[in-house]
Amino acid sequence: MRRDSLQELEIIYQDASLIAINKPSGVSVGGDRWDEGAERLDKILEARLGRRMWTVHRIDKETSGVVVFAKDADAHRLLSMAFEEHMVKKCYVAAVYGAPIWRETVCDLPLTPNGNKKHLTIIDRYQGKKSITRFKVKSAVDVFSILEVFPETGRTHQIRVHASALGHPVVCDSLYCRNPKPIMLSSFKRGWRGDLFDEKPLLARLGLHALEITLPDGLTFQAPYPRDMKALIAQIEKTAK
């Protein structure tokens, strides 16, 4: 994230107790014990607003989309409790490889961190924690699909692991996909005649966007798609027609 993006950071909503941000891909929500040098959204916000921010939930560094911060200790306690008790509804949009044979499905494979150097989350049917993700196909072509994703629990990398377990890993996923290449326009064009060396990717990062969060009181925040996700979704929808 460039330093001038401090002024470009999109605030979706704020009031006296909380603020909702459309996080860009490539920025950590808060402190990352595996990457202490990572640029942090909480510190960017504190510098911009001149006050402390309390982190109440996280999304992956590579994921874009809505993130909520508390502005005081009381709001932090209430919001953290709501997330921990699964009282917050979340909707993600994922670009994945392949076209599922189902229109909707649920993955409930239990998950646990495996503690290796890549900090992967793995399926563990005996000691893993309960993990539930609902998937719904929004649009699909032979090679790529757009899914609406509703995680009912909040394990690390949950959507990515469950999508991969279903045979449809999130595109450009460096951890859970065997061949995470950037997605090019030529992937959709038979007999592509453009210059492959000059072609720019539609998407070159994790194809996962936190679209919407609804708090227990009904307050809903929605994060518009970044340009790269918007372009890929539009191409898939156009090809699917």
Beta strands, then each sheet from edge to edge (+ up, - down):
strand 1: 10-14
strand 2: 18-23
strand 3: 54-55
strand 4: 64-70
strand 5: 89-97
strand 6: 104-107
strand 7: 111-113
strand 8: 121-123
strand 9: 133-140
strand 10: 144-151
strand 11: 208-214
strand 12: 220-222
sheet 1: 1+ 2- 4+ 3-
sheet 2: 1+ 2- 4+ 11+ 5- 10+ 9- 6+
sheet 3: 1+ 2- 4+ 11+ 12-
sheet 4: 7+ 8-
end
